[in-house]
Amino acid sequence: METIHHPFKEKQSIELTVGTFIIITILFIFYIISDENSTVLVMAWPFALFAIMVNAIMFFHLGDKFIHLPQQRKEIGFKILILLSNIPVTFMYYLIAIKP
């Protein structure tokens, strides 16, 4: 008996990762161009908080799928790594923004 392999078709995690990366990068560039105006930080804070919450929800969703779908762990693990790749980039932007 052959096992049928169905690929993990969830695409929202990649779209979420790319979307939040693009928006965070645009806000960071706008902050740098605006000569580090604190108003930009005040406008960006609600988005950053929302992005953290939505990405955390997606992380837990993918983690649940990783546990319950052992035959698709490679695809799900790859999506988790892509989702987590935003953390070092965002941390770098944060360090640049708060430089003394």
N, C-alpha and C positions, 0 to 999 in steps of 0.2 A: 504494500500500500504506500503510495507516494503522499508526502505532505505537500500541501499547496502553500506557497509563500506569497502572502499578500503584503505589499509594501505599506509602510505606515504613511498614510496620505494626509496627515495633518500639516497644513501649510501656514497656519496663522502664527506660529512661533517665529518662523523666518521673517514673515512680513512685519511682525511686531519688533523684532530685533533691528531690522533695517530701518523701519520707520522711526523708532526712537533714536537710533544712531544719527540719522539725517537731521532730525529736529534738534537734538542736543548739539550737534555740530553747528547748525545754523545759528542757534542761540549763542553759542560760544563765540563764533565769528562776529556776530552782531555786538557782543560784549567787547571784544577786542577793538572793533572798528569804532565803537562809540566812545573810545578813550576811557574804557573801564568805568562806565557810568553805572552807578549802583541801581538805578531805575531798571536796568535790564535784568539785574539779578533778582529784583523784586518781582518782575514779570515772569522770570524763568522758574522761580521756586515752586509755584503750584504745578507746573508741568513736570518738574523733576520729581516731586512727591507722587504725582499720579503715575508717572513712568515706573517708579520704584514699586508701587503697589501692583500695577498690572503685570510687570515683569516677574514679580514674586508669585503672583497667582499662576502665571504660565509655567514658571519653574516647578511649582508643586503639581500642576497638571501633568507636565512631562515626567516628573518623578513618579507619579502614580502609574502612568502608562508604562514607564520603564520597569516597574515592579510587576505589573500584571500582564505584560506582553513580552515574555522572555524571548520569543522567536524574533522579535523586532528590536532588540536592545541596541544593536549597532546603529540603526537609523535614529532612534530616540536619543541615544547618547550623543550622537553628532549634533542633533538639534539643541540639546542641553548645553553643549560646549559653545555653540554659536550664540545662544542666549547669554551665556556667562561672559562672552568676549566683550560685551559692552562695559563691564565693570572696570577693567584697567584703563580703557579710553576715558570713561567718565571721571575716574579718579585723577587721571593726568590733567583733564580740563579743570577739575576742582583745584588741584595744586597750583596750576598756572593762575587761576582766578584769585586765589587768596595769597599770592606771593606778597612778601612785605615790601 
